């Protein structure tokens, strides 16, 4: 299997979000424009299974690096979502 890059070489921006949007579970969950509790629970279950699988395959140094990566990615996603939400609210308020 060929490697999928995590970073766009042209603009140095993360590509993980774009890859995530191609996941079958993501596409299916967003088909109706709403995320149900069940869909979120299923995604969490898939995530936990994969976290456990990857975690057990890492040595201590790799584990520390991947832990830092996952935390930075999560922080970025939350900040990005919040930023976009705030921009949308400002645009809506200004009409």
PDB file of N, CA, C and O in Angstrom:
ATOM      1  N   UNK A   1       0.853  -1.176   0.000  1.00  0.00           N
ATOM      2  CA  UNK A   1       0.000   0.000   0.000  1.00  0.00           C
ATOM      3  C   UNK A   1       0.901   1.242   0.000  1.00  0.00           C
ATOM      4  O   UNK A   1       1.862   1.328   0.764  1.00  0.00           O
ATOM      5  N   UNK A   2       0.575   2.181  -0.855  1.00  0.00           N
ATOM      6  CA  UNK A   2       1.367   3.405  -0.905  1.00  0.00           C
ATOM      7  C   UNK A   2       0.980   4.325   0.251  1.00  0.00           C
ATOM      8  O   UNK A   2      -0.149   4.297   0.741  1.00  0.00           O
ATOM      9  N   UNK A   3       1.923   5.119   0.663  1.00  0.00           N
ATOM     10  CA  UNK A   3       1.701   6.054   1.756  1.00  0.00           C
ATOM     11  C   UNK A   3       0.898   7.252   1.298  1.00  0.00           C
ATOM     12  O   UNK A   3       1.134   7.785   0.214  1.00  0.00           O
ATOM     13  N   UNK A   4      -0.040   7.675   2.107  1.00  0.00           N
ATOM     14  CA  UNK A   4      -0.811   8.882   1.858  1.00  0.00           C
ATOM     15  C   UNK A   4      -0.190   9.991   2.700  1.00  0.00           C
ATOM     16  O   UNK A   4      -0.071   9.861   3.919  1.00  0.00           O
ATOM     17  N   UNK A   5       0.203  11.073   2.053  1.00  0.00           N
ATOM     18  CA  UNK A   5       0.864  12.157   2.776  1.00  0.00           C
ATOM     19  C   UNK A   5      -0.093  12.833   3.748  1.00  0.00           C
ATOM     20  O   UNK A   5      -1.287  12.967   3.480  1.00  0.00           O
ATOM     21  N   UNK A   6       0.450  13.250   4.871  1.00  0.00           N
ATOM     22  CA  UNK A   6      -0.329  13.952   5.883  1.00  0.00           C
ATOM     23  C   UNK A   6      -0.310  15.454   5.675  1.00  0.00           C
ATOM     24  O   UNK A   6      -1.133  16.174   6.241  1.00  0.00           O
ATOM     25  N   UNK A   7       0.643  15.939   4.850  1.00  0.00           N
ATOM     26  CA  UNK A   7       0.832  17.378   4.654  1.00  0.00           C
ATOM     27  C   UNK A   7       0.920  17.677   3.166  1.00  0.00           C
ATOM     28  O   UNK A   7       1.612  16.977   2.428  1.00  0.00           O
ATOM     29  N   UNK A   8       0.217  18.718   2.726  1.00  0.00           N
ATOM     30  CA  UNK A   8       0.268  19.147   1.326  1.00  0.00           C
ATOM     31  C   UNK A   8       1.645  19.752   1.055  1.00  0.00           C
ATOM     32  O   UNK A   8       2.028  20.727   1.701  1.00  0.00           O
ATOM     33  N   UNK A   9       2.397  19.178   0.099  1.00  0.00           N
ATOM     34  CA  UNK A   9       3.744  19.686  -0.167  1.00  0.00           C
ATOM     35  C   UNK A   9       3.749  21.083  -0.791  1.00  0.00           C
ATOM     36  O   UNK A   9       4.757  21.786  -0.714  1.00  0.00           O
ATOM     37  N   UNK A  10       2.648  21.488  -1.400  1.00  0.00           N
ATOM     38  CA  UNK A  10       2.591  22.794  -2.058  1.00  0.00           C
ATOM     39  C   UNK A  10       2.353  23.950  -1.091  1.00  0.00           C
ATOM     40  O   UNK A  10       2.950  25.017  -1.232  1.00  0.00           O
ATOM     41  N   UNK A  11       1.473  23.732  -0.100  1.00  0.00           N
ATOM     42  CA  UNK A  11       1.143  24.843   0.803  1.00  0.00           C
ATOM     43  C   UNK A  11       1.419  24.540   2.274  1.00  0.00           C
ATOM     44  O   UNK A  11       1.140  25.361   3.148  1.00  0.00           O
ATOM     45  N   UNK A  12       1.972  23.351   2.540  1.00  0.00           N
ATOM     46  CA  UNK A  12       2.367  22.953   3.892  1.00  0.00           C
ATOM     47  C   UNK A  12       1.192  22.922   4.872  1.00  0.00           C
ATOM     48  O   UNK A  12       1.371  23.165   6.066  1.00  0.00           O
ATOM     49  N   UNK A  13      -0.005  22.625   4.369  1.00  0.00           N
ATOM     50  CA  UNK A  13      -1.194  22.526   5.215  1.00  0.00           C
ATOM     51  C   UNK A  13      -1.532  21.059   5.458  1.00  0.00           C
ATOM     52  O   UNK A  13      -1.271  20.214   4.601  1.00  0.00           O
ATOM     53  N   UNK A  14      -2.113  20.747   6.626  1.00  0.00           N
ATOM     54  CA  UNK A  14      -2.465  19.358   6.918  1.00  0.00           C
ATOM     55  C   UNK A  14      -3.540  18.833   5.969  1.00  0.00           C
ATOM     56  O   UNK A  14      -4.460  19.554   5.583  1.00  0.00           O
ATOM     57  N   UNK A  15      -3.400  17.560   5.605  1.00  0.00           N
ATOM     58  CA  UNK A  15      -4.360  16.909   4.708  1.00  0.00           C
ATOM     59  C   UNK A  15      -5.246  15.900   5.435  1.00  0.00           C
ATOM     60  O   UNK A  15      -6.124  15.294   4.821  1.00  0.00           O
ATOM     61  N   UNK A  16      -5.028  15.718   6.714  1.00  0.00           N
ATOM     62  CA  UNK A  16      -5.760  14.698   7.461  1.00  0.00           C
ATOM     63  C   UNK A  16      -7.269  14.928   7.390  1.00  0.00           C
ATOM     64  O   UNK A  16      -8.032  13.973   7.239  1.00  0.00           O
ATOM     65  N   UNK A  17      -7.704  16.172   7.496  1.00  0.00           N
ATOM     66  CA  UNK A  17      -9.138  16.473   7.416  1.00  0.00           C
ATOM     67  C   UNK A  17      -9.738  16.044   6.094  1.00  0.00           C
ATOM     68  O   UNK A  17     -10.846  15.508   6.052  1.00  0.00           O
ATOM     69  N   UNK A  18      -9.005  16.279   5.007  1.00  0.00           N
ATOM     70  CA  UNK A  18      -9.485  15.855   3.686  1.00  0.00           C
ATOM     71  C   UNK A  18      -9.561  14.337   3.598  1.00  0.00           C
ATOM     72  O   UNK A  18     -10.505  13.790   3.027  1.00  0.00           O
ATOM     73  N   UNK A  19      -8.569  13.661   4.163  1.00  0.00           N
ATOM     74  CA  UNK A  19      -8.590  12.199   4.157  1.00  0.00           C
ATOM     75  C   UNK A  19      -9.766  11.684   4.991  1.00  0.00           C
ATOM     76  O   UNK A  19     -10.436  10.725   4.607  1.00  0.00           O
ATOM     77  N   UNK A  20     -10.008  12.327   6.130  1.00  0.00           N
ATOM     78  CA  UNK A  20     -11.105  11.913   7.008  1.00  0.00           C
ATOM     79  C   UNK A  20     -12.449  12.042   6.310  1.00  0.00           C
ATOM     80  O   UNK A  20     -13.335  11.208   6.498  1.00  0.00           O
ATOM     81  N   UNK A  21     -12.602  13.089   5.502  1.00  0.00           N
ATOM     82  CA  UNK A  21     -13.865  13.319   4.811  1.00  0.00           C
ATOM     83  C   UNK A  21     -14.141  12.280   3.727  1.00  0.00           C
ATOM     84  O   UNK A  21     -15.246  12.226   3.186  1.00  0.00           O
ATOM     85  N   UNK A  22     -13.149  11.461   3.410  1.00  0.00           N
ATOM     86  CA  UNK A  22     -13.327  10.399   2.419  1.00  0.00           C
ATOM     87  C   UNK A  22     -13.636   9.053   3.071  1.00  0.00           C
ATOM     88  O   UNK A  22     -13.944   8.083   2.379  1.00  0.00           O
ATOM     89  N   UNK A  23     -13.555   8.992   4.399  1.00  0.00           N
ATOM     90  CA  UNK A  23     -13.874   7.750   5.092  1.00  0.00           C
ATOM     91  C   UNK A  23     -15.338   7.393   4.866  1.00  0.00           C
ATOM     92  O   UNK A  23     -16.209   8.262   4.890  1.00  0.00           O
ATOM     93  N   UNK A  24     -15.597   6.124   4.649  1.00  0.00           N
ATOM     94  CA  UNK A  24     -16.971   5.676   4.409  1.00  0.00           C
ATOM     95  C   UNK A  24     -17.885   6.053   5.571  1.00  0.00           C
ATOM     96  O   UNK A  24     -19.014   6.496   5.360  1.00  0.00           O
ATOM     97  N   UNK A  25     -17.394   5.876   6.800  1.00  0.00           N
ATOM     98  CA  UNK A  25     -18.216   6.200   7.971  1.00  0.00           C
ATOM     99  C   UNK A  25     -18.544   7.689   8.025  1.00  0.00           C
ATOM    100  O   UNK A  25     -19.643   8.065   8.434  1.00  0.00           O
ATOM    101  N   UNK A  26     -17.611   8.531   7.620  1.00  0.00           N
ATOM    102  CA  UNK A  26     -17.824   9.980   7.604  1.00  0.00           C
ATOM    103  C   UNK A  26     -18.858  10.351   6.548  1.00  0.00           C
ATOM    104  O   UNK A  26     -19.804  11.088   6.825  1.00  0.00           O
ATOM    105  N   UNK A  27     -18.673   9.838   5.346  1.00  0.00           N
ATOM    106  CA  UNK A  27     -19.584  10.144   4.234  1.00  0.00           C
ATOM    107  C   UNK A  27     -21.001   9.706   4.583  1.00  0.00           C
ATOM    108  O   UNK A  27     -21.958  10.454   4.381  1.00  0.00           O
ATOM    109  N   UNK A  28     -21.127   8.494   5.106  1.00  0.00           N
ATOM    110  CA  UNK A  28     -22.451   7.965   5.453  1.00  0.00           C
ATOM    111  C   UNK A  28     -23.112   8.803   6.552  1.00  0.00           C
ATOM    112  O   UNK A  28     -24.303   9.105   6.478  1.00  0.00           O
ATOM    113  N   UNK A  29     -22.332   9.175   7.567  1.00  0.00           N
ATOM    114  CA  UNK A  29     -22.888   9.944   8.685  1.00  0.00           C
ATOM    115  C   UNK A  29     -23.373  11.321   8.244  1.00  0.00           C
ATOM    116  O   UNK A  29     -24.352  11.833   8.787  1.00  0.00           O
ATOM    117  N   UNK A  30     -22.704  11.924   7.271  1.00  0.00           N
ATOM    118  CA  UNK A  30     -23.056  13.276   6.836  1.00  0.00           C
ATOM    119  C   UNK A  30     -24.058  13.312   5.684  1.00  0.00           C
ATOM    120  O   UNK A  30     -24.434  14.394   5.233  1.00  0.00           O
ATOM    121  N   UNK A  31     -24.490  12.162   5.207  1.00  0.00           N
ATOM    122  CA  UNK A  31     -25.428  12.130   4.073  1.00  0.00           C
ATOM    123  C   UNK A  31     -26.685  12.955   4.326  1.00  0.00           C
ATOM    124  O   UNK A  31     -27.161  13.659   3.436  1.00  0.00           O
ATOM    125  N   UNK A  32     -27.215  12.866   5.531  1.00  0.00           N
ATOM    126  CA  UNK A  32     -28.459  13.587   5.832  1.00  0.00           C
ATOM    127  C   UNK A  32     -28.215  14.942   6.502  1.00  0.00           C
ATOM    128  O   UNK A  32     -29.161  15.641   6.863  1.00  0.00           O
ATOM    129  N   UNK A  33     -26.948  15.304   6.664  1.00  0.00           N
ATOM    130  CA  UNK A  33     -26.619  16.602   7.240  1.00  0.00           C
ATOM    131  C   UNK A  33     -26.688  16.665   8.755  1.00  0.00           C
ATOM    132  O   UNK A  33     -26.508  17.733   9.339  1.00  0.00           O
ATOM    133  N   UNK A  34     -26.948  15.530   9.401  1.00  0.00           N
ATOM    134  CA  UNK A  34     -27.014  15.494  10.859  1.00  0.00           C
ATOM    135  C   UNK A  34     -26.220  14.305  11.366  1.00  0.00           C
ATOM    136  O   UNK A  34     -26.183  13.251  10.730  1.00  0.00           O
ATOM    137  N   UNK A  35     -25.591  14.481  12.506  1.00  0.00           N
ATOM    138  CA  UNK A  35     -24.846  13.401  13.142  1.00  0.00           C
ATOM    139  C   UNK A  35     -25.661  12.929  14.344  1.00  0.00           C
ATOM    140  O   UNK A  35     -25.923  13.695  15.272  1.00  0.00           O
ATOM    141  N   UNK A  36     -26.054  11.665  14.312  1.00  0.00           N
ATOM    142  CA  UNK A  36     -26.845  11.111  15.405  1.00  0.00           C
ATOM    143  C   UNK A  36     -25.930  10.624  16.529  1.00  0.00           C
ATOM    144  O   UNK A  36     -24.725  10.457  16.342  1.00  0.00           O
ATOM    145  N   UNK A  37     -26.524  10.403  17.685  1.00  0.00           N
ATOM    146  CA  UNK A  37     -25.786   9.855  18.818  1.00  0.00           C
ATOM    147  C   UNK A  37     -25.204   8.495  18.451  1.00  0.00           C
ATOM    148  O   UNK A  37     -24.077   8.178  18.829  1.00  0.00           O
ATOM    149  N   UNK A  38     -25.963   7.696  17.721  1.00  0.00           N
ATOM    150  CA  UNK A  38     -25.494   6.370  17.308  1.00  0.00           C
ATOM    151  C   UNK A  38     -24.293   6.479  16.360  1.00  0.00           C
ATOM    152  O   UNK A  38     -23.322   5.736  16.500  1.00  0.00           O
ATOM    153  N   UNK A  39     -24.360   7.391  15.410  1.00  0.00           N
ATOM    154  CA  UNK A  39     -23.241   7.571  14.473  1.00  0.00           C
ATOM    155  C   UNK A  39     -21.982   8.024  15.212  1.00  0.00           C
ATOM    156  O   UNK A  39     -20.881   7.556  14.918  1.00  0.00           O
ATOM    157  N   UNK A  40     -22.147   8.926  16.163  1.00  0.00           N
ATOM    158  CA  UNK A  40     -21.010   9.394  16.950  1.00  0.00           C
ATOM    159  C   UNK A  40     -20.436   8.261  17.799  1.00  0.00           C
ATOM    160  O   UNK A  40     -19.219   8.117  17.912  1.00  0.00           O
ATOM    161  N   UNK A  41     -21.305   7.471  18.382  1.00  0.00           N
ATOM    162  CA  UNK A  41     -20.877   6.333  19.188  1.00  0.00           C
ATOM    163  C   UNK A  41     -20.128   5.304  18.339  1.00  0.00           C
ATOM    164  O   UNK A  41     -19.111   4.760  18.767  1.00  0.00           O
ATOM    165  N   UNK A  42     -20.638   5.044  17.139  1.00  0.00           N
ATOM    166  CA  UNK A  42     -19.966   4.105  16.234  1.00  0.00           C
ATOM    167  C   UNK A  42     -18.584   4.609  15.844  1.00  0.00           C
ATOM    168  O   UNK A  42     -17.628   3.837  15.786  1.00  0.00           O
ATOM    169  N   UNK A  43     -18.483   5.909  15.577  1.00  0.00           N
ATOM    170  CA  UNK A  43     -17.187   6.488  15.212  1.00  0.00           C
ATOM    171  C   UNK A  43     -16.215   6.406  16.389  1.00  0.00           C
ATOM    172  O   UNK A  43     -15.034   6.110  16.212  1.00  0.00           O
ATOM    173  N   UNK A  44     -16.724   6.669  17.584  1.00  0.00           N
ATOM    174  CA  UNK A  44     -15.880   6.567  18.775  1.00  0.00           C
ATOM    175  C   UNK A  44     -15.378   5.138  18.954  1.00  0.00           C
ATOM    176  O   UNK A  44     -14.211   4.927  19.283  1.00  0.00           O
ATOM    177  N   UNK A  45     -16.242   4.169  18.741  1.00  0.00           N
ATOM    178  CA  UNK A  45     -15.858   2.767  18.857  1.00  0.00           C
ATOM    179  C   UNK A  45     -14.767   2.406  17.850  1.00  0.00           C
ATOM    180  O   UNK A  45     -13.791   1.737  18.193  1.00  0.00           O
ATOM    181  N   UNK A  46     -14.940   2.855  16.604  1.00  0.00           N
ATOM    182  CA  UNK A  46     -13.919   2.615  15.575  1.00  0.00           C
ATOM    183  C   UNK A  46     -12.595   3.257  15.977  1.00  0.00           C
ATOM    184  O   UNK A  46     -11.533   2.659  15.809  1.00  0.00           O
ATOM    185  N   UNK A  47     -12.664   4.474  16.509  1.00  0.00           N
ATOM    186  CA  UNK A  47     -11.468   5.200  16.926  1.00  0.00           C
ATOM    187  C   UNK A  47     -10.748   4.463  18.051  1.00  0.00           C
ATOM    188  O   UNK A  47      -9.530   4.294  17.999  1.00  0.00           O
ATOM    189  N   UNK A  48     -11.480   4.027  19.055  1.00  0.00           N
ATOM    190  CA  UNK A  48     -10.875   3.345  20.201  1.00  0.00           C
ATOM    191  C   UNK A  48     -10.211   2.044  19.760  1.00  0.00           C
ATOM    192  O   UNK A  48      -9.114   1.725  20.220  1.00  0.00           O
ATOM    193  N   UNK A  49     -10.856   1.297  18.883  1.00  0.00           N
ATOM    194  CA  UNK A  49     -10.253   0.056  18.370  1.00  0.00           C
ATOM    195  C   UNK A  49      -8.931   0.343  17.676  1.00  0.00           C
ATOM    196  O   UNK A  49      -7.945  -0.360  17.894  1.00  0.00           O
ATOM    197  N   UNK A  50      -8.908   1.367  16.846  1.00  0.00           N
ATOM    198  CA  UNK A  50      -7.693   1.713  16.114  1.00  0.00           C
ATOM    199  C   UNK A  50      -6.620   2.274  17.049  1.00  0.00           C
ATOM    200  O   UNK A  50      -5.441   1.959  16.894  1.00  0.00           O
ATOM    201  N   UNK A  51      -7.016   3.095  18.011  1.00  0.00           N
ATOM    202  CA  UNK A  51      -6.051   3.608  18.986  1.00  0.00           C
ATOM    203  C   UNK A  51      -5.367   2.462  19.726  1.00  0.00           C
ATOM    204  O   UNK A  51      -4.147   2.472  19.893  1.00  0.00           O
ATOM    205  N   UNK A  52      -6.140   1.483  20.165  1.00  0.00           N
ATOM    206  CA  UNK A  52      -5.572   0.337  20.879  1.00  0.00           C
ATOM    207  C   UNK A  52      -4.634  -0.461  19.983  1.00  0.00           C
ATOM    208  O   UNK A  52      -3.557  -0.876  20.412  1.00  0.00           O
ATOM    209  N   UNK A  53      -5.046  -0.674  18.740  1.00  0.00           N
ATOM    210  CA  UNK A  53      -4.226  -1.443  17.795  1.00  0.00           C
ATOM    211  C   UNK A  53      -2.890  -0.750  17.541  1.00  0.00           C
ATOM    212  O   UNK A  53      -1.838  -1.388  17.562  1.00  0.00           O
ATOM    213  N   UNK A  54      -2.939   0.550  17.303  1.00  0.00           N
ATOM    214  CA  UNK A  54      -1.712   1.303  17.033  1.00  0.00           C
ATOM    215  C   UNK A  54      -0.866   1.406  18.298  1.00  0.00           C
ATOM    216  O   UNK A  54       0.351   1.229  18.246  1.00  0.00           O
ATOM    217  N   UNK A  55      -1.498   1.691  19.423  1.00  0.00           N
ATOM    218  CA  UNK A  55      -0.764   1.885  20.674  1.00  0.00           C
ATOM    219  C   UNK A  55       0.078   0.668  21.041  1.00  0.00           C
ATOM    220  O   UNK A  55       1.219   0.807  21.481  1.00  0.00           O
ATOM    221  N   UNK A  56      -0.482  -0.515  20.861  1.00  0.00           N
ATOM    222  CA  UNK A  56       0.261  -1.723  21.242  1.00  0.00           C
ATOM    223  C   UNK A  56       1.426  -2.026  20.292  1.00  0.00           C
ATOM    224  O   UNK A  56       2.305  -2.821  20.624  1.00  0.00           O
ATOM    225  N   UNK A  57       1.433  -1.401  19.127  1.00  0.00           N
ATOM    226  CA  UNK A  57       2.506  -1.663  18.161  1.00  0.00           C
ATOM    227  C   UNK A  57       3.676  -0.681  18.288  1.00  0.00           C
ATOM    228  O   UNK A  57       4.679  -0.827  17.590  1.00  0.00           O
ATOM    229  N   UNK A  58       3.559   0.313  19.169  1.00  0.00           N
ATOM    230  CA  UNK A  58       4.570   1.362  19.274  1.00  0.00           C
ATOM    231  C   UNK A  58       5.535   1.123  20.429  1.00  0.00           C
ATOM    232  O   UNK A  58       5.150   0.631  21.490  1.00  0.00           O
ATOM    233  N   UNK A  59       6.805   1.484  20.199  1.00  0.00           N
ATOM    234  CA  UNK A  59       7.738   1.498  21.326  1.00  0.00           C
ATOM    235  C   UNK A  59       7.503   2.795  22.106  1.00  0.00           C
ATOM    236  O   UNK A  59       6.691   3.624  21.695  1.00  0.00           O
ATOM    237  N   UNK A  60       8.200   2.975  23.216  1.00  0.00           N
ATOM    238  CA  UNK A  60       7.949   4.133  24.081  1.00  0.00           C
ATOM    239  C   UNK A  60       8.190   5.463  23.371  1.00  0.00           C
ATOM    240  O   UNK A  60       7.406   6.399  23.529  1.00  0.00           O
ATOM    241  N   UNK A  61       9.263   5.555  22.595  1.00  0.00           N
ATOM    242  CA  UNK A  61       9.569   6.797  21.885  1.00  0.00           C
ATOM    243  C   UNK A  61       8.502   7.112  20.838  1.00  0.00           C
ATOM    244  O   UNK A  61       8.053   8.253  20.724  1.00  0.00           O
ATOM    245  N   UNK A  62       8.102   6.100  20.081  1.00  0.00           N
ATOM    246  CA  UNK A  62       7.053   6.292  19.076  1.00  0.00           C
ATOM    247  C   UNK A  62       5.735   6.660  19.748  1.00  0.00           C
ATOM    248  O   UNK A  62       5.000   7.518  19.259  1.00  0.00           O
ATOM    249  N   UNK A  63       5.441   6.012  20.865  1.00  0.00           N
ATOM    250  CA  UNK A  63       4.200   6.283  21.587  1.00  0.00           C
ATOM    251  C   UNK A  63       4.143   7.741  22.029  1.00  0.00           C
ATOM    252  O   UNK A  63       3.108   8.394  21.894  1.00  0.00           O
ATOM    253  N   UNK A  64       5.241   8.248  22.552  1.00  0.00           N
ATOM    254  CA  UNK A  64       5.277   9.648  22.986  1.00  0.00           C
ATOM    255  C   UNK A  64       5.055  10.585  21.804  1.00  0.00           C
ATOM    256  O   UNK A  64       4.324  11.570  21.919  1.00  0.00           O
ATOM    257  N   UNK A  65       5.678  10.285  20.676  1.00  0.00           N
ATOM    258  CA  UNK A  65       5.543  11.132  19.493  1.00  0.00           C
ATOM    259  C   UNK A  65       4.121  11.093  18.932  1.00  0.00           C
ATOM    260  O   UNK A  65       3.562  12.132  18.582  1.00  0.00           O
ATOM    261  N   UNK A  66       3.542   9.907  18.847  1.00  0.00           N
ATOM    262  CA  UNK A  66       2.177   9.778  18.326  1.00  0.00           C
ATOM    263  C   UNK A  66       1.176  10.411  19.292  1.00  0.00           C
ATOM    264  O   UNK A  66       0.187  11.001  18.856  1.00  0.00           O
ATOM    265  N   UNK A  67       1.421  10.296  20.594  1.00  0.00           N
ATOM    266  CA  UNK A  67       0.552  10.943  21.575  1.00  0.00           C
ATOM    267  C   UNK A  67       0.564  12.454  21.375  1.00  0.00           C
ATOM    268  O   UNK A  67      -0.484  13.099  21.384  1.00  0.00           O
ATOM    269  N   UNK A  68       1.756  13.011  21.195  1.00  0.00           N
ATOM    270  CA  UNK A  68       1.867  14.451  20.942  1.00  0.00           C
ATOM    271  C   UNK A  68       1.153  14.828  19.644  1.00  0.00           C
ATOM    272  O   UNK A  68       0.453  15.840  19.590  1.00  0.00           O
ATOM    273  N   UNK A  69       1.329  14.024  18.609  1.00  0.00           N
ATOM    274  CA  UNK A  69       0.667  14.266  17.325  1.00  0.00           C
ATOM    275  C   UNK A  69      -0.850  14.268  17.478  1.00  0.00           C
ATOM    276  O   UNK A  69      -1.523  15.176  16.991  1.00  0.00           O
ATOM    277  N   UNK A  70      -1.384  13.264  18.146  1.00  0.00           N
ATOM    278  CA  UNK A  70      -2.835  13.174  18.313  1.00  0.00           C
ATOM    279  C   UNK A  70      -3.379  14.356  19.116  1.00  0.00           C
ATOM    280  O   UNK A  70      -4.452  14.874  18.809  1.00  0.00           O
ATOM    281  N   UNK A  71      -2.647  14.777  20.133  1.00  0.00           N
ATOM    282  CA  UNK A  71      -3.084  15.934  20.926  1.00  0.00           C
ATOM    283  C   UNK A  71      -3.047  17.213  20.103  1.00  0.00           C
ATOM    284  O   UNK A  71      -3.980  18.014  20.161  1.00  0.00           O
ATOM    285  N   UNK A  72      -1.974  17.415  19.335  1.00  0.00           N
ATOM    286  CA  UNK A  72      -1.875  18.604  18.480  1.00  0.00           C
ATOM    287  C   UNK A  72      -2.969  18.599  17.414  1.00  0.00           C
ATOM    288  O   UNK A  72      -3.556  19.641  17.121  1.00  0.00           O
ATOM    289  N   UNK A  73      -3.244  17.434  16.834  1.00  0.00           N
ATOM    290  CA  UNK A  73      -4.285  17.316  15.815  1.00  0.00           C
ATOM    291  C   UNK A  73      -5.656  17.629  16.404  1.00  0.00           C
ATOM    292  O   UNK A  73      -6.454  18.342  15.795  1.00  0.00           O
ATOM    293  N   UNK A  74      -5.920  17.098  17.577  1.00  0.00           N
ATOM    294  CA  UNK A  74      -7.200  17.357  18.228  1.00  0.00           C
ATOM    295  C   UNK A  74      -7.345  18.837  18.573  1.00  0.00           C
ATOM    296  O   UNK A  74      -8.408  19.423  18.362  1.00  0.00           O
ATOM    297  N   UNK A  75      -6.284  19.443  19.100  1.00  0.00           N
ATOM    298  CA  UNK A  75      -6.321  20.876  19.410  1.00  0.00           C
ATOM    299  C   UNK A  75      -6.569  21.687  18.144  1.00  0.00           C
ATOM    300  O   UNK A  75      -7.381  22.612  18.149  1.00  0.00           O
ATOM    301  N   UNK A  76      -5.876  21.347  17.061  1.00  0.00           N
ATOM    302  CA  UNK A  76      -6.054  22.056  15.791  1.00  0.00           C
ATOM    303  C   UNK A  76      -7.497  21.932  15.302  1.00  0.00           C
ATOM    304  O   UNK A  76      -8.106  22.923  14.898  1.00  0.00           O
ATOM    305  N   UNK A  77      -8.041  20.718  15.338  1.00  0.00           N
ATOM    306  CA  UNK A  77      -9.412  20.506  14.860  1.00  0.00           C
ATOM    307  C   UNK A  77     -10.421  21.324  15.661  1.00  0.00           C
ATOM    308  O   UNK A  77     -11.322  21.939  15.091  1.00  0.00           O
ATOM    309  N   UNK A  78     -10.266  21.329  16.981  1.00  0.00           N
ATOM    310  CA  UNK A  78     -11.190  22.092  17.823  1.00  0.00           C
ATOM    311  C   UNK A  78     -11.051  23.587  17.550  1.00  0.00           C
ATOM    312  O   UNK A  78     -12.049  24.296  17.428  1.00  0.00           O
ATOM    313  N   UNK A  79      -9.815  24.059  17.455  1.00  0.00           N
ATOM    314  CA  UNK A  79      -9.580  25.480  17.182  1.00  0.00           C
ATOM    315  C   UNK A  79     -10.107  25.872  15.804  1.00  0.00           C
ATOM    316  O   UNK A  79     -10.702  26.937  15.645  1.00  0.00           O
ATOM    317  N   UNK A  80      -9.888  25.011  14.808  1.00  0.00           N
ATOM    318  CA  UNK A  80     -10.342  25.296  13.442  1.00  0.00           C
ATOM    319  C   UNK A  80     -11.868  25.352  13.393  1.00  0.00           C
ATOM    320  O   UNK A  80     -12.441  26.268  12.804  1.00  0.00           O
ATOM    321  N   UNK A  81     -12.520  24.374  14.011  1.00  0.00           N
ATOM    322  CA  UNK A  81     -13.980  24.357  14.049  1.00  0.00           C
ATOM    323  C   UNK A  81     -14.516  25.619  14.728  1.00  0.00           C
ATOM    324  O   UNK A  81     -15.442  26.258  14.229  1.00  0.00           O
ATOM    325  N   UNK A  82     -13.922  25.967  15.874  1.00  0.00           N
ATOM    326  CA  UNK A  82     -14.370  27.145  16.616  1.00  0.00           C
ATOM    327  C   UNK A  82     -14.177  28.415  15.799  1.00  0.00           C
ATOM    328  O   UNK A  82     -15.055  29.277  15.771  1.00  0.00           O
ATOM    329  N   UNK A  83     -13.045  28.531  15.141  1.00  0.00           N
ATOM    330  CA  UNK A  83     -12.759  29.696  14.298  1.00  0.00           C
ATOM    331  C   UNK A  83     -13.790  29.824  13.175  1.00  0.00           C
ATOM    332  O   UNK A  83     -14.329  30.906  12.944  1.00  0.00           O
ATOM    333  N   UNK A  84     -14.061  28.722  12.481  1.00  0.00           N
ATOM    334  CA  UNK A  84     -15.034  28.739  11.386  1.00  0.00           C
ATOM    335  C   UNK A  84     -16.435  29.049  11.903  1.00  0.00           C
ATOM    336  O   UNK A  84     -17.185  29.786  11.264  1.00  0.00           O
ATOM    337  N   UNK A  85     -16.787  28.494  13.051  1.00  0.00           N
ATOM    338  CA  UNK A  85     -18.091  28.750  13.657  1.00  0.00           C
ATOM    339  C   UNK A  85     -18.234  30.228  14.010  1.00  0.00           C
ATOM    340  O   UNK A  85     -19.278  30.833  13.768  1.00  0.00           O
ATOM    341  N   UNK A  86     -17.176  30.807  14.586  1.00  0.00           N
ATOM    342  CA  UNK A  86     -17.210  32.225  14.941  1.00  0.00           C
ATOM    343  C   UNK A  86     -17.337  33.103  13.702  1.00  0.00           C
ATOM    344  O   UNK A  86     -18.087  34.079  13.710  1.00  0.00           O
ATOM    345  N   UNK A  87     -16.615  32.768  12.641  1.00  0.00           N
ATOM    346  CA  UNK A  87     -16.721  33.538  11.398  1.00  0.00           C
ATOM    347  C   UNK A  87     -18.133  33.473  10.842  1.00  0.00           C
ATOM    348  O   UNK A  87     -18.665  34.479  10.374  1.00  0.00           O
ATOM    349  N   UNK A  88     -18.741  32.296  10.893  1.00  0.00           N
ATOM    350  CA  UNK A  88     -20.104  32.130  10.378  1.00  0.00           C
ATOM    351  C   UNK A  88     -21.097  32.937  11.212  1.00  0.00           C
ATOM    352  O   UNK A  88     -22.020  33.539  10.664  1.00  0.00           O
ATOM    353  N   UNK A  89     -20.917  32.954  12.511  1.00  0.00           N
ATOM    354  CA  UNK A  89     -21.814  33.721  13.381  1.00  0.00           C
ATOM    355  C   UNK A  89     -21.677  35.208  13.130  1.00  0.00           C
ATOM    356  O   UNK A  89     -22.678  35.925  13.118  1.00  0.00           O
ATOM    357  N   UNK A  90     -20.460  35.686  12.929  1.00  0.00           N
ATOM    358  CA  UNK A  90     -20.241  37.109  12.648  1.00  0.00           C
ATOM    359  C   UNK A  90     -20.884  37.479  11.319  1.00  0.00           C
ATOM    360  O   UNK A  90     -21.543  38.513  11.211  1.00  0.00           O
ATOM    361  N   UNK A  91     -20.696  36.641  10.312  1.00  0.00           N
ATOM    362  CA  UNK A  91     -21.287  36.905   8.994  1.00  0.00           C
ATOM    363  C   UNK A  91     -22.809  36.899   9.087  1.00  0.00           C
ATOM    364  O   UNK A  91     -23.473  37.725   8.461  1.00  0.00           O
ATOM    365  N   UNK A  92     -23.359  35.977   9.858  1.00  0.00           N
ATOM    366  CA  UNK A  92     -24.814  35.895  10.016  1.00  0.00           C
ATOM    367  C   UNK A  92     -25.334  37.125  10.752  1.00  0.00           C
ATOM    368  O   UNK A  92     -26.369  37.678  10.382  1.00  0.00           O
ATOM    369  N   UNK A  93     -24.626  37.552  11.787  1.00  0.00           N
ATOM    370  CA  UNK A  93     -25.031  38.713  12.574  1.00  0.00           C
ATOM    371  C   UNK A  93     -25.021  39.982  11.723  1.00  0.00           C
ATOM    372  O   UNK A  93     -25.921  40.816  11.822  1.00  0.00           O
ATOM    373  N   UNK A  94     -23.997  40.116  10.892  1.00  0.00           N
ATOM    374  CA  UNK A  94     -23.887  41.302  10.042  1.00  0.00           C
ATOM    375  C   UNK A  94     -24.892  41.282   8.906  1.00  0.00           C
ATOM    376  O   UNK A  94     -25.227  42.317   8.330  1.00  0.00           O
ATOM    377  N   UNK A  95     -25.373  40.071   8.589  1.00  0.00           N
ATOM    378  CA  UNK A  95     -26.386  39.917   7.567  1.00  0.00           C
ATOM    379  C   UNK A  95     -25.880  40.192   6.227  1.00  0.00           C
ATOM    380  O   UNK A  95     -26.628  40.102   5.253  1.00  0.00           O
TER     381      UNK A  95
END
